Amino acid sequence: MQPWLRLIRARGLRNAQALLLLERFGSAEAVCAATASQWLSAGVERAKVLLPDAGDAALAADAEWLAGGRDRQLITLHDPRYPEALKAITTPPLALFVRGEVALLAQPQLAMVGARAATPQGLENARGFAAELSRRGLLITSGLATGVDGAAHQGALDALAPTIAVCGTGLDRVYPARHKALAQAILDGGGALVSEFAPGTESLAQNFPRRNRIISGLSLGVLVVEASRESGSLITARRALEQGREVFAIPGSIHNPLAKGCHQLIREGAKLVESVDDVLLELAPKLGAWLREQAPVAIAAGEPGKDDSATLKLLAALSDAPQSVDVLIAATGLPSEQINTALLMLELDGRAGSAAGGGFMRLQRG
């Protein structure tokens, strides 16, 4: 692990350069062992890079932080647990420091971003959309900032669902400090805190655009809840487009300056969102592909004898009358994660749907 930490801690080595070196030499160990002339053959001047030696105090502090709990891990670019979606972007992070459930990184995610100084309506929208999308099987990812980010994380927690917070600091600290309790609630709720920055890294302005590319890179799409025309959320949305992700925006009043950024995105082609169904319908092909990949026995959902046991139990419990997720959990004995996955599969197949007043019901296919 130490060679990776040396590359992360190297001064004067840009992320894109480190990726070139890894591609040229094949491993972090080989990069660190290569000579200056070998580095130059890969297009990087070794003399301009300060690579810490094995006895560096910062490396020892990193190792100490990683050893400080079973929930602390470093997921490198060559680790099989490194999320494939993030690996596919132009300049993926060399590694991710993670606290919490690493397996969540591979699950279908929707990023939710927006204004720090959001309006009460914006906060309500963020929390409500995050809660319902979580109940419908999507994992909510955001940046732990004040405003929309915090409301999105809290909405997922309201639905008793995990959520991922991508941080712009080292994970030994929480920024903003007022979100320490929220960060702990995310961990207690089975979620994860993620950062490409080593422990000790403070909140520097230049780190947040780097954080934002991870938020969008992990996700199938980005939902902008409220944003001014100068908002960093628009940068995240445009980065998402560059990464081939879907972009969604919630419209607002023409008199609300924090709606103007969303309106601009919609004019540029973002999907206008009025309900969670607008998001799910757009993402259905990608979600269906992921579900089929994760559960091959359910590939032909809807054909007799092809449903898995969880889906069959859920189908038996559903009726023409709307029922909440809690009622379905009690009726089937299935955990909420399986309920959400099975509901999503049935919705994509047209055999279940959400009722206007809340809850889920069986649908008859024509």
Backbone torsions as a table, in degrees:
resi	resn	phi	psi	omega
1	MET	NA	-28.6	-175.5
2	GLN	-59.8	-40.8	177.9
3	PRO	-57.7	-37.8	177.1
4	TRP	-64.8	-42.6	178.7
5	LEU	-63.7	-35.4	177.2
6	ARG	-64.0	-40.7	178.4
7	LEU	-68.1	-40.3	179.4
8	ILE	-63.4	-38.0	-176.7
9	ARG	-86.2	-7.8	-176.0
10	ALA	-62.4	130.6	177.9
11	ARG	-88.8	136.9	179.0
12	GLY	85.0	2.9	179.4
13	LEU	-106.5	110.1	179.1
14	ARG	-75.6	155.4	-178.0
15	ASN	-56.9	-43.0	-179.7
16	ALA	-63.0	-36.1	178.1
17	GLN	-68.4	-42.3	178.8
18	ALA	-61.3	-37.6	177.8
19	LEU	-65.2	-39.4	176.1
20	LEU	-60.6	-43.9	-179.6
21	LEU	-64.7	-41.4	178.7
22	LEU	-63.9	-39.8	178.4
23	GLU	-65.9	-36.9	-178.0
24	ARG	-73.5	-41.9	-172.3
25	PHE	-105.4	-14.7	170.6
26	GLY	91.9	-21.4	-179.0
27	SER	-156.2	158.0	177.0
28	ALA	-63.6	-36.5	178.6
29	GLU	-61.5	-44.3	-178.9
30	ALA	-67.6	-36.1	177.7
31	VAL	-62.5	-47.0	-178.5
32	CYS	-66.3	-29.4	-178.1
33	ALA	-86.4	-14.0	-175.3
34	ALA	-69.3	151.6	179.4
35	THR	-81.3	169.1	179.5
36	ALA	-60.6	-39.9	179.9
37	SER	-68.0	-34.2	177.0
38	GLN	-67.9	-40.0	174.5
39	TRP	-59.1	-45.0	-177.7
40	LEU	-61.5	-32.8	177.9
41	SER	-64.8	-21.3	177.2
42	ALA	-94.7	0.6	177.0
43	GLY	91.8	17.8	-179.2
44	VAL	-125.3	129.0	178.2
45	GLU	-84.2	111.5	-177.5
46	ARG	-62.5	-31.3	-176.9
47	ALA	-65.6	-22.1	-178.7
48	LYS	-91.4	2.8	-177.1
49	VAL	-117.0	130.2	174.5
50	LEU	-99.6	100.9	-179.2
51	LEU	-93.4	117.2	-177.4
52	PRO	-63.0	145.9	178.2
53	ASP	-83.3	173.8	-172.6
54	ALA	-62.4	-24.0	-178.1
55	GLY	-94.4	10.5	-176.9
56	ASP	-62.0	137.8	-177.0
57	ALA	-63.6	-34.9	-179.7
58	ALA	-65.7	-37.8	177.9
59	LEU	-64.9	-39.5	178.3
60	ALA	-64.4	-38.0	178.6
61	ALA	-67.4	-38.6	177.2
62	ASP	-62.0	-46.2	-179.7
63	ALA	-63.0	-38.4	179.1
64	GLU	-65.7	-40.8	178.5
65	TRP	-64.1	-44.4	-178.9
66	LEU	-63.2	-31.4	-179.6
67	ALA	-83.9	-0.8	-173.5
68	GLY	-80.2	-2.4	179.0
69	GLY	-177.6	151.1	-178.6
70	ARG	-66.9	-19.2	-177.9
71	ASP	-90.6	9.1	-178.5
72	ARG	-108.5	124.6	-177.2
73	GLN	-144.9	156.8	172.3
74	LEU	-113.3	115.5	-178.8
75	ILE	-103.0	105.0	-175.8
76	THR	-83.8	166.4	-179.1
77	LEU	-58.9	-26.2	-179.4
78	HIS	-96.3	3.9	177.7
79	ASP	-79.5	133.1	179.0
80	PRO	-60.9	-17.5	178.9
81	ARG	-85.0	-7.6	178.5
82	TYR	-63.7	129.4	-173.7
83	PRO	-64.5	128.8	-177.3
84	GLU	-62.2	-36.9	-179.9
85	ALA	-60.2	-41.5	-179.7
86	LEU	-72.9	-36.3	179.5
87	LYS	-61.7	-26.2	-175.0
88	ALA	-81.5	-9.0	-179.8
89	ILE	-76.1	169.6	-172.5
90	THR	-61.7	-47.2	-179.6
91	THR	-128.8	78.1	179.4
92	PRO	-67.3	153.1	175.9
93	PRO	-61.8	148.6	176.1
94	LEU	-60.6	-36.1	-177.2
95	ALA	-161.5	163.1	177.3
96	LEU	-123.1	125.3	168.2
97	PHE	-80.7	131.3	-174.8
98	VAL	-132.0	134.9	165.3
99	ARG	-116.0	128.9	178.5
100	GLY	108.5	-147.5	-171.1
101	GLU	-86.5	101.9	-178.4
102	VAL	-62.6	-35.8	-176.2
103	ALA	-59.4	-22.5	179.9
104	LEU	-63.3	-27.3	-175.3
105	LEU	-60.7	-24.4	-177.7
106	ALA	-91.8	-4.0	-176.4
107	GLN	-84.6	158.2	178.3
108	PRO	-62.7	126.3	-175.3
109	GLN	-125.0	148.8	169.2
110	LEU	-119.4	123.7	175.9
111	ALA	-80.6	137.5	174.6
112	MET	-123.8	123.8	-176.9
113	VAL	-136.6	166.3	179.1
114	GLY	166.8	-168.3	-171.7
115	ALA	-65.8	142.3	172.7
116	ARG	-71.0	-41.1	178.8
117	ALA	-95.6	56.7	-175.8
118	ALA	-68.4	154.8	175.5
119	THR	-75.3	163.2	175.3
120	PRO	-54.9	-38.6	178.4
121	GLN	-66.4	-39.3	178.0
122	GLY	-63.5	-42.4	178.0
123	LEU	-64.5	-40.3	178.7
124	GLU	-64.7	-42.0	178.5
125	ASN	-62.8	-45.0	-178.6
126	ALA	-61.7	-46.3	-177.6
127	ARG	-67.6	-42.6	-178.7
128	GLY	-68.3	-44.9	178.3
129	PHE	-63.4	-42.4	-179.2
130	ALA	-63.0	-41.1	179.9
131	ALA	-63.4	-47.7	-176.4
132	GLU	-70.7	-39.8	177.3
133	LEU	-63.8	-35.6	176.6
134	SER	-64.9	-42.0	178.5
135	ARG	-64.6	-27.5	-177.7
136	ARG	-90.0	4.4	170.5
137	GLY	107.8	-1.5	178.0
138	LEU	-92.5	145.6	176.3
139	LEU	-93.1	128.3	-177.7
140	ILE	-90.7	127.9	178.9
141	THR	-121.5	134.6	178.5
142	SER	-152.6	-169.2	-169.0
143	GLY	-110.8	12.1	176.0
144	LEU	64.9	9.5	179.2
145	ALA	-74.5	170.0	173.5
146	THR	-68.7	167.2	177.6
147	GLY	79.9	-130.1	-174.1
148	VAL	-60.1	-43.3	-178.4
149	ASP	-56.3	-52.5	-178.1
150	GLY	-62.1	-39.3	179.0
151	ALA	-65.4	-37.4	178.6
152	ALA	-65.0	-45.3	177.6
153	HIS	-60.5	-43.3	-177.7
154	GLN	-66.2	-35.5	177.6
155	GLY	-61.3	-42.8	177.0
156	ALA	-61.8	-42.1	178.9
157	LEU	-64.8	-36.1	176.5
158	ASP	-57.4	-34.8	-179.0
159	ALA	-86.2	8.9	-178.5
160	LEU	58.1	36.2	-179.2
161	ALA	-115.6	152.3	176.2
162	PRO	-72.5	159.8	177.2
163	THR	-146.0	153.6	-179.2
164	ILE	-111.3	129.4	174.5
165	ALA	-110.2	119.9	176.7
166	VAL	-96.8	123.1	-170.2
167	CYS	-105.3	152.1	177.8
168	GLY	-100.2	14.1	177.5
169	THR	-130.7	176.9	169.4
170	GLY	-67.2	154.8	-175.5
171	LEU	-80.4	3.9	173.7
172	ASP	-84.0	-1.3	178.1
173	ARG	-141.4	162.1	179.1
174	VAL	-120.4	130.0	174.9
175	TYR	-128.7	127.1	-1.8
176	PRO	-73.1	155.4	-175.7
177	ALA	-60.3	-28.7	-178.6
178	ARG	-65.2	-13.3	-179.1
179	HIS	-98.3	17.6	176.7
180	LYS	-59.3	-44.2	179.8
181	ALA	-65.8	-37.8	178.5
182	LEU	-65.7	-42.7	178.6
183	ALA	-60.4	-40.9	178.7
184	GLN	-68.4	-36.8	177.8
185	ALA	-64.5	-35.9	177.0
186	ILE	-62.5	-44.1	178.3
187	LEU	-67.0	-44.3	-179.8
188	ASP	-64.2	-26.7	-179.6
189	GLY	-88.5	12.8	177.7
190	GLY	83.0	14.8	179.6
191	GLY	-91.9	-158.8	-176.2
192	ALA	-148.5	146.2	169.2
193	LEU	-107.3	135.3	-172.6
194	VAL	-133.7	141.4	174.1
195	SER	-155.9	147.6	171.3
196	GLU	-91.4	-3.4	-176.2
197	PHE	-94.5	138.1	-177.4
198	ALA	-68.4	157.0	175.7
199	PRO	-52.6	142.6	-178.4
200	GLY	95.7	-14.9	-179.4
201	THR	-70.1	126.0	-178.6
202	GLU	-86.4	176.5	-179.2
203	SER	-81.4	96.5	177.9
204	LEU	-107.2	140.4	-174.3
205	ALA	-56.0	-38.1	-176.2
206	GLN	-71.3	-12.2	-179.3
207	ASN	-82.3	-20.9	-172.7
208	PHE	-75.6	-35.5	171.5
209	PRO	-61.2	-34.9	176.6
210	ARG	-66.0	-40.8	176.1
211	ARG	-61.1	-41.9	-174.8
212	ASN	-64.1	-33.9	178.9
213	ARG	-66.9	-27.1	176.8
214	ILE	-74.2	-41.7	178.6
215	ILE	-56.1	-49.8	-179.6
216	SER	-73.0	-35.5	-178.1
217	GLY	-66.1	-30.4	178.8
218	LEU	-76.0	-18.1	-164.8
219	SER	-106.1	158.7	172.5
220	LEU	-75.7	-27.4	-179.6
221	GLY	-164.7	170.2	-179.0
222	VAL	-124.7	127.2	176.4
223	LEU	-105.8	116.6	177.7
224	VAL	-94.6	119.9	-173.6
225	VAL	-89.0	-50.0	176.2
226	GLU	-148.1	139.1	179.8
227	ALA	-165.8	140.6	171.8
228	SER	-79.2	172.4	-179.4
229	ARG	-67.5	-22.6	-179.5
230	GLU	-99.7	9.1	-173.9
231	SER	-68.8	145.4	172.2
232	GLY	-64.5	-19.6	178.1
233	SER	-63.9	-32.0	177.8
234	LEU	-68.9	-33.3	175.4
235	ILE	-64.7	-43.0	177.4
236	THR	-60.3	-42.7	-178.9
237	ALA	-64.3	-42.0	-179.1
238	ARG	-71.5	-33.0	173.3
239	ARG	-63.9	-38.3	177.8
240	ALA	-60.9	-42.1	177.6
241	LEU	-61.0	-41.7	177.7
242	GLU	-61.5	-31.8	-179.4
243	GLN	-85.1	1.0	-179.9
244	GLY	79.8	21.8	179.1
245	ARG	-92.9	159.7	174.4
246	GLU	-78.6	147.1	177.2
247	VAL	-123.3	131.1	-179.1
248	PHE	-124.1	151.4	177.8
249	ALA	-145.0	140.3	176.9
250	ILE	-95.2	122.5	179.8
251	PRO	-74.0	164.5	178.3
252	GLY	-146.4	-168.0	-179.5
253	SER	-66.3	143.2	176.8
254	ILE	-66.2	-15.4	180.0
255	HIS	-91.9	-4.9	-178.9
256	ASN	-95.1	112.7	-179.8
257	PRO	-61.6	-22.7	179.2
258	LEU	-83.9	2.5	172.3
259	ALA	-97.7	-15.5	-173.6
260	LYS	-65.1	-35.1	177.5
261	GLY	-65.9	-40.5	177.6
262	CYS	-65.1	-41.9	179.1
263	HIS	-63.5	-38.0	177.7
264	GLN	-62.7	-43.3	178.6
265	LEU	-62.4	-40.5	179.6
266	ILE	-64.3	-41.0	176.7
267	ARG	-61.5	-31.2	-178.4
268	GLU	-85.3	-0.8	175.4
269	GLY	116.6	-0.7	176.0
270	ALA	-64.5	151.7	180.0
271	LYS	-77.2	126.6	176.6
272	LEU	-72.5	131.6	-175.1
273	VAL	-118.5	123.6	174.7
274	GLU	-115.1	-20.1	179.8
275	SER	-150.8	166.9	179.4
276	VAL	-64.1	-26.0	179.1
277	ASP	-63.7	-31.1	177.5
278	ASP	-61.8	-35.5	178.5
279	VAL	-75.6	-48.5	-175.3
280	LEU	-64.3	-38.9	179.4
281	LEU	-64.4	-38.4	-179.8
282	GLU	-69.9	-35.7	-177.6
283	LEU	-89.7	-4.8	-173.8
284	ALA	-51.6	-46.0	-179.9
285	PRO	-59.6	-41.8	-180.0
286	LYS	-70.7	-38.8	178.6
287	LEU	-66.9	-41.6	179.1
288	GLY	-62.4	-41.2	178.6
289	ALA	-62.7	-40.8	-179.6
290	TRP	-66.8	-44.2	-179.2
291	LEU	-62.8	-41.2	178.9
292	ARG	-64.7	-35.8	179.2
293	GLU	-67.4	-37.5	-178.2
294	GLN	-80.4	-28.9	-175.1
295	ALA	-133.8	76.9	-176.9
296	PRO	-55.7	-29.9	-178.2
297	VAL	-66.2	-16.4	-178.0
298	ALA	-104.3	14.1	-177.9
299	ILE	-55.3	-43.2	-177.1
300	ALA	-101.1	44.1	-179.9
301	ALA	-52.1	132.8	-179.3
302	GLY	108.0	-21.6	177.0
303	GLU	-88.0	142.1	-177.5
304	PRO	-53.6	131.4	174.9
305	GLY	79.7	2.8	-175.7
306	LYS	-101.9	-9.2	179.8
307	ASP	-77.8	147.9	175.3
308	ASP	-78.1	173.6	-172.9
309	SER	-65.1	-36.9	-179.7
310	ALA	-64.1	-42.7	-179.7
311	THR	-65.4	-39.9	178.4
312	LEU	-63.7	-42.4	178.0
313	LYS	-61.8	-42.9	-178.6
314	LEU	-66.5	-42.0	177.5
315	LEU	-58.5	-39.7	-179.7
316	ALA	-67.2	-30.9	-177.8
317	ALA	-83.4	-26.5	-179.5
318	LEU	-70.8	149.7	177.4
319	SER	-142.7	-173.3	178.2
320	ASP	-74.1	-12.9	178.8
321	ALA	-97.2	135.2	-179.4
322	PRO	-61.0	139.8	177.1
323	GLN	-133.0	142.9	-179.9
324	SER	-75.6	163.9	177.0
325	VAL	-60.4	-39.1	179.6
326	ASP	-61.2	-40.2	178.7
327	VAL	-66.4	-39.9	179.6
328	LEU	-67.5	-36.5	176.2
329	ILE	-61.7	-45.4	-179.8
330	ALA	-65.0	-36.9	-176.6
331	ALA	-74.1	-32.7	-175.2
332	THR	-101.7	-23.4	-174.7
333	GLY	76.4	9.9	-179.3
334	LEU	-88.7	148.4	174.9
335	PRO	-69.3	159.5	-175.5
336	SER	-59.7	-34.7	-179.4
337	GLU	-61.5	-43.0	179.4
338	GLN	-69.8	-36.9	177.2
339	ILE	-60.7	-47.3	-178.1
340	ASN	-63.1	-42.2	-179.7
341	THR	-65.6	-44.9	-179.7
342	ALA	-66.1	-39.4	177.3
343	LEU	-61.3	-43.6	-179.7
344	LEU	-63.1	-43.0	178.5
345	MET	-61.8	-42.7	-179.8
346	LEU	-68.8	-35.0	176.9
347	GLU	-66.7	-42.8	179.3
348	LEU	-64.0	-29.1	-178.9
349	ASP	-88.6	-4.3	177.9
350	GLY	79.6	16.9	-178.0
351	ARG	-104.4	-6.3	176.3
352	ALA	-146.2	156.9	179.3
353	GLY	-157.9	168.9	179.4
354	SER	-94.4	145.4	179.1
355	ALA	-88.5	154.6	-177.1
356	ALA	-59.2	-36.6	-178.5
357	GLY	-90.4	6.6	-178.3
358	GLY	108.0	157.0	-179.7
359	GLY	90.4	174.9	-175.7
360	PHE	-127.8	149.3	-176.9
361	MET	-143.7	159.8	176.9
362	ARG	-74.5	141.9	176.6
363	LEU	-117.0	149.2	176.1
364	GLN	-98.8	122.5	179.2
365	ARG	-80.5	140.3	179.9
366	GLY	-80.5	NA	NA
